[in-house]
């Protein structure tokens, strides 16, 4: 019984995007590990932006310094 945990920053992810993440993770476990979808659990945890960091910096400061956008651009 796989349990997949996906952590994302809380930045307005839509229910449709979350559904796509759940389906994608479930499909991946089925394809790669031959696990039944009915026994695959996916948990999405949203983390406040202030509680997320990258490259030794709070993510908002990292974005300011690098010009990174929340959508990865």
Secondary structure, DSSP 8 states (H G I E B T S, - for coil): --EEEEEEE-S---HHHHHHHHHHHHHHHHHHH---GGG-EEEEEEE-GGG-EETTEEHHHHHHHHT--TT--
